Every structure is written in structure tokens, then in C-alpha cells.
Amino acid sequence: MMNMEQQLIELSAQYDLSISAQQAAAFQTYMELLLEWNEKMNLTAITEPQQVGEKHFLDSLLLLKAVEIPENAKVIDVGTGAGFPGIPLLLYRTDIRLTLLDSLQKRLNFLQAVCDALGLSAELIHARAEEGGRQPKLREQFDLACARAVAPLPVLCEYCLPFVRRGGAFAAMKGPGAAEESVAAKKAISILGARTESTQSFTLPDGSERNVIICRKTAAMSDKYPRHGSKIAKSPL
């Protein structure tokens, strides 16, 4: 299997992110586990090592360029899937207290194997986002919620903002069209007690566009939210 370590160190440096040889070796192990488990279950469509480095690892780390994460922050990765962006963030910022939430136990089994192999400590929670957002131990408990999901922003906000404490932030990681999504989500963001703080745009090495939309939680959220999953999907705020 191709070694991606040096490539990741060099690529990250182009974005002013400094990755040590030790961190790069951990990313290499993560990639090997990802590709090995991917043969048994669907974790990623991206299986070429260089692309994993660019489109999963570097892409996840760009979040650090868009939002300042306080020391020892509580971070939740909502609908984490194969662990993006949560595990790359934890490999880079070992001080954060990470929770990985996903609705599929199989994916959490994979993530537990990754954490064990890399000596990482993260809390793994098996729940749908809208269920997790109503659990007292999770609701409004996090400094940062992040999601790299395909759902439209108004929907994503209702899934993720319930986890964020007042003063904390939600980071939505998006492809092209982020400006239009922000406009479409304005009402939802306001109803959910937040405001759009910034949008940062990045270009990955292959030329594809990435955007990180930061929503800042300014008020406690009404008990009405999050609604049931089918309601969120059918009638976005």
C-alpha cells in the first residue's frame, strides 16, 4: 500500500498546518484500517491513498483554519461516518474531548478499532442526531459541533445546533454553493438560537472547492427542537 505520510506532511504545510512524522504515521495507520474495513462494509468511495490524504484527512483538518477551537474543548462530530472530521481533528489536537455520534453501530465498531489502534480516547455514541440532541447529557453540552454531511444546511442546523452550548459554534463543512445554502438557512439558524458568523472557502489540491460555514449559538434553544427526523426532512425550518 502506498505511503501517504510524506505527501500529507507536504500538503498540510501548503495550508500552514504543521504535521509531525508521528502524526503522519498515525494517519497512515488510520488510512490502512479504513481501506481494510472498507472491503467488508461501505465506509468510503475514495480508496486511492493520495485521495484519502487530500479529500478526507486534509479536508477535515481545514476546519482548524475556519474556527478557533478552545483548549480542551468538547467537540461532537455529528453523523461521523468513517470518522471525518472528528478523528483527524483529534490526531492534530490531542487536547480536545471528542464525541463521535453515528446511527450505525457497524461504523462505530470501526471507529473503536481506529481509536484502539491509535491510542485515542473518544466517546462513541450510537444514536440518530435528532435523538442525541434531546439527551440531557448531550444537549447544549459542546463547545463545537461539526458535520461533513450532504444534508441541506437548514436540515443540518436542526440536527447539530441542539448539541451546542450558548457561545459555542456549529461548523458545517460543505462543497460548492455554500453562499446560497447560508441564505436558505438564515431563518432556521435564527429560530435555533444562532447566527451565521463566517464562511471560509478553501481549494483542495485537486481544485475542488470546500467551504466551512460557522454558526455561533447566541441563545438557549426552544424545547420544540430538534423535531422528529421525518419532520425535519419533510419541512425544513
N, C-alpha and C positions, 0 to 999 in steps of 0.2 A: 504494500500500500504506500502511495506517495507520501513523503514527509511534507507537512504543510507548515511546520513550525517557523522556518526562516521567512517564508512568504508572509505569514501573519505578522511577524515582528516588523517586517519592512512596510507592509501595507498600513499597519496601525500607525507607524511613525509619520506617514504622509498626512494623517489626520490628528497629529500631535497627541497620540496615545502611546504611552511607553509600555511595551510588554516585555517582561523578563524572559530569559530562556526557560526558567522553571514554569512560568505561566504558560508559555508556548507549548511546553511538553504536556501540561495538563489539558490544553485544548486539543492536542494531537490524540491523547487518550480518549477524550470526550468524542472526537470525530470517529475514532475506530469503534467505540461502543455503539454510536449512533448508526453506523453503516452495518455493523454486525446484527444489531436488533432489528434494523430496517428490513432485513431479509425475512423476518418472521411476522412483522407487523408494520402497518403503514405509519411511519414517523415523518418521512420527508421525501419529496420528489427530487430533491437535489442530492446527488450521490457522488459527484465528481469532487475529489478533495479540495481542489483550488476554489471551486464554487462554494463548498461548505464554509471554507475560510472567509470568503467575501460576503456571501449572501445570508449566512446565519451568524457567524461569530462577529465579524467586523460590523455588520448591520446592527446587531444587538448592542455592541459597545458604543455606537454613535449616540445612543441615548444619553450617555455621560456628557456629551458635548451640548446637549439641549436643555438639561435641567441639573441644578446643583443638588446632589443627594447629601443630606447632612451625615456627619459621622454617626455610626451605629444606628442608622435609620432603619425603621421597619418598612420593608418593601414586599408587596404582593404582586406576583405575576399571574394575571387572571387568564384562564384558558391557556396555560403554558405550553401544552402540546409536548414537543420534544425538548422543552426547557428554555425556549427563547422568548424574551431576552434574559430571563432570570439567572440561569446558571453562568453564562458569560459575565454578567454583572458581578456575581459573587466571586468568580475567579479573579476578576480585576480588582474588586473592592471587598476584601475578605471581612471588613468590619460590619457590612450590612447584615441585618437579621431578615433572612429571606423566607417567604412562604410561597409555595408553588401550588396553585389550585387548578384542578382539571376534573372534568366529568367522567373521564375514562380511567378505570383502575389499571388497565394494562400499561398506559403511558406512565402512570405514577410508579409502577413496578420498574420500568426502565429508568426513570429519574432516580429512584432509590439506588439502583445499581450504579448509576453515574456518581452519585454522592458518595457511596461507599468506596468506589474505585479511586476517587479524587480526594477523599478525606474531607468532604464538605459537609457542613451542617445546615440543613434546611428543613422547614416543616412542610410536609406534603399533605394536602387536604383533598379528599375525594368528594366533590360537590359540584353542582351546577352553579354558575356565577350568581344567579338570582337567589338561590337558596343560601349560598355562603354570605351574601350581603345582608341577610336577615339574622345571621347567627351573632349573638351578643359578643362572642369572643373575637369576631372578625369585623363587625360593623363599626365604621368610623374609628378604626384602630391603627391605621397605617399612615406613615409619612408620605409614601408614594405607592400608587397602584399603576401598573403598566400592562399594556396588552399590544400584541403584534397580531391583530386579528383582522379578518376580512369583513366583519360586520360594519355597516354604515355607522358613522360617528354618533348620531342620535341614539342608536341602539347600544353601541359600545359604552356610551356615557352612563346609561342606566344600569349596565352590568357592573361598571367599575367604580363610579363615584361613591356608591354606598360604603366602600371599604376605606375611603379616605377621611382622615380626621380633619377638622377645621384648621385651615392654614397649610394643610398638606396639598399634594398635587396628583393629578392623573396624567400620565403620558400615553398618548395614542400614537402608535407607530404605523405610518401609512405610506402608501406609494404615491403616484401622481394624483392630482385632483384634491389635495388637502384644503386648498383655499375654499373651494366650493363646499366641501364637507363641513368646514368650520361655519360657514354661513348657514347651511342647512341645520346645523346642530345648535345654533345660538339659543333658541327657545329652550331646548332640552337642558342645556348647560345651566341656564338661568334657573329653571324650575328645580334643578337638582342642587341648588345652593353653591354654584361655582361660576367662574368667569374664565374666558379664554385669556391666557397670559401671553403666550407667544407661539409662533410656528417657526421651526428651524428646518431648512432644506439642505439636503446633502446629495452628492452624486457618488454612487459606488464606482469602483474601478471599471466595471463593465459599461458605465454610462447610465445605469438605471437610477431613477430619481427616488429618494426617500425623504419623508417628512416626519417630524415629530411635533405633535400638537400638545401643548401643555395647558391643562385646565387647573386653575387654583381653586380650592374649596374655601369659600368665604363664610358659609353659614351651615348650621346643622341641617340635616335633610329631613323632610317630612316622612312620617312613618308609612305613608302610602307607597313609598318606593324602596326597593325595586318591586315592580309588579310581577305577575306570573310570566314565565318565559314566552308563552304563546301570545300574550297581550303585548309584550314588548316588541315582538317581531311583527305582529299584525298592525298595531297602531303606535308607531314610534312617537315620542313626545314632540 
